[in-house]
Amino acid sequence: MKKTFSSATPPAEFEALRLDLKGLGRIYFSTWPYIYSQLRHFLALLALSVGMIGFGTAVGFLSVDILWDSVGNEEPLSHAQASVMFLPAADFVDVGSLSESARLEILFRFLIVSAVIIVLTTSVFTLIAMYKTWILQRVNQALRVDMVRNAEELSLRFHSTTAAGDGIYRVFQDSAMVTAVVDNIVVQPIIAVMTLILQLTIALLFSPWFAFLLFLASVTVLAMTVWYTPRLRTWSQVARRANAALFTRVQDTFQSIQAIKAYRYEGANLERFQHESSIALDTAFALRRDFATLKVAAAFLLAITLFTTDYVATQFVLNGEIVFGASLLVLFGMSVTHWTIAAHQARRGSIEAFSFNFQSLLRLWCFAQDMAVGLGRAFWLLAQQPEVRDPAYPIGFPSVVRDVKFDGVRFSYEPKKLVLDGFDLTARAGEVTALVGASGAGKSTAMSLLLRLFDPDEGSVRINGISVSSMLVNDIRSAVAIALQENVLFPVSIADNLRYATPDATDEVIRQAASVACALEFIDALPSGFETELGIGGALLSVGQKQRLSIARALTRNAPILVLDEPTASLDAETERQVLANLKDWAQGRVVFIITHRMSTIRDADQIAFLGDGKVIEAGTHESLVASQGRYAEFAASTMSSHA
């Protein structure tokens, strides 16, 4: 039966995630380096935002006072109000009451000033929003670059056990949470808290009762939020895992579309996609449902508080009572001494602003749970450490490579499951060494150890007698060129593909490499030659042409060590013969390893290393190994008979 997560209780398997306040704090603290790099911009943003909020509050109070008391009730303007609208004090301030013509003049001036203020404030707030977006995108960019840089340095063991889709989701989706965290946990909350303090102060100046009621409602909502928060964190973790799994499913579908069609697997694959999509939808709905429940409860409590203050304020107006902090309210643009309709409306606007900002703060807190989980997944990738590290005191790579030696190498990807067990081999410069054996014998693993993609569990890999673990990883990989069995080509020009690992290679160098790989003829036959765009995966070329370009790219590096993994598997016999002959000429003074199963490639090698049981069982030339009648001879006989 299909498993969904729409029940009222989060799945038990995620109860041990320890998404507590301490864990959230560590996640938020991890964002500090990214915040600090833009600190001066954040401080400028906060200053601008708080300044505009204060300006808006003062303008709001002035507007209410002018419309209700002066225009509506004929009361004279204050000196500040008259100055704002450029009106003379003699006619609008120092009078007993305002005439009808004076009130119309005030209304006309008020509309003009209001229009100007609206245009100016809208423009300023738009610029502030653009400024904030620019800052946050710089923060996100820095985090993504760090994540990809760290992912590139992690070992193949990590990448082989981690779904690519999950890593992509972490980089593009989870990392985006750093901007949300900075905005919703740093910028907006600071602005909201300062606004709440401002509104609470204004409520206190109107009446201490209003401040007390707001404080009581706030404490109640906060207690309810603390009780409900762990549930939100857990659902957020479940939802993000479900979405990462769905992302991986989509990626796998497009990567394997040819096999899916060939095996008529469309229906079953679609069913699996629908199943995982349903889980993602159910968990996302459960998270949003719990968000909504908390928000509705908080809105209900704050609404009751607002209506209660409405009732109390109405009684104050009816009784004509004195405003508690009238002398200080003048600082906020409100010139009242007794409770009037204007004071009632200004008080309501202030408490509505408090309620709105408090609910915004609650919404930010709810989103923070989801953001923290996403950002935690992003920082998890950053926290992974590469298994292969540079030595503290590295030895320089030799200027001339004489030999590569594997000495008693033992290695396993998993505990108690050795891939190499006592692997010994010496490959000399000027020779082609063919690594031969059944699939899984350790041929590619041995080359991975040479490249220091892994380090041996025991034994050593040496170049000129110096252990590669004593050298810088970049020095080793710069000295080893490799043509992979999978012909990985990029959607750029042929020239750019050949220069992929050697950007400064000249046109002459890439033409020479293409010539050795027998690729020059078909490249020159293309309309744009080396500038031909290949499309995604080199879709414009045949498999054999892709393989020759892969070989040419390795040769372009002109490295002292060359590794070719099944270099001629997709070539016809004549092209294979020519490529191998060219490689033997090119290999003079270089160490060349070829991993292959093709007898025509194997027999021309200067040295053949036959692997089995994690070690080199036999080594020598084709003729000497066949004459010894060992396991290689059996392999050669069976291979030739199968191709007869």
Secondary structure, DSSP 8 states (H G I E B T S, - for coil): ------SSS--GGGGGG---HHHHHHHHHHTHHHHHTTHHHHHHHHHHHHHHHHHHHHHHHHHHHIIIIIITT-----HHHHHHTT--HHHHTSSSS--HHHHHHHHHHHHHHHHHHHHHHHHHHHHHHHHHHHHHHHHHHHHHHHHHHHHHHS-HHHHHHS-HHHHHHIIIIITTHHHHHIIIIIIHHHHHHHHHHHHHHHHHHH-HHHHHHHHHHHHHHHHHHHHHHHHHHHHHHHHHHHHHHHHHHHHHHHHTHHHHHHTT-HHHHHHHHHHHHHHHHHHHHHHHHHHHHHHHHHHHHHHHHHHHHHHHHHHHHHHT-B-TTHHHHGGGT---SB--HHHHHHHHHHHHHHHHHHHHHHHHHHHHHHHHHHHHHHHHHHH---SS---SS-----SS--EEEEEEEEEEEETTEEEEEEEEEEEETTEEEEEEESTTSSHHHHHHHHTTSS--SEEEEEETTEEGGGS-HHHHHHSEEEE-SS----SSBHHHHHTSS-TT--HHHHHHHHHHTT-HHHHHHSTTGGG-B--GGGTTS-HHHHHHHHHHHHHHT--SEEEEESTTTTS-HHHHHHHHHHHHHHTTTSEEEEE---HHHHTT-SEEEEEETTEEEEEE-HHHHHHTTSHHHHHHHHHHHHT-
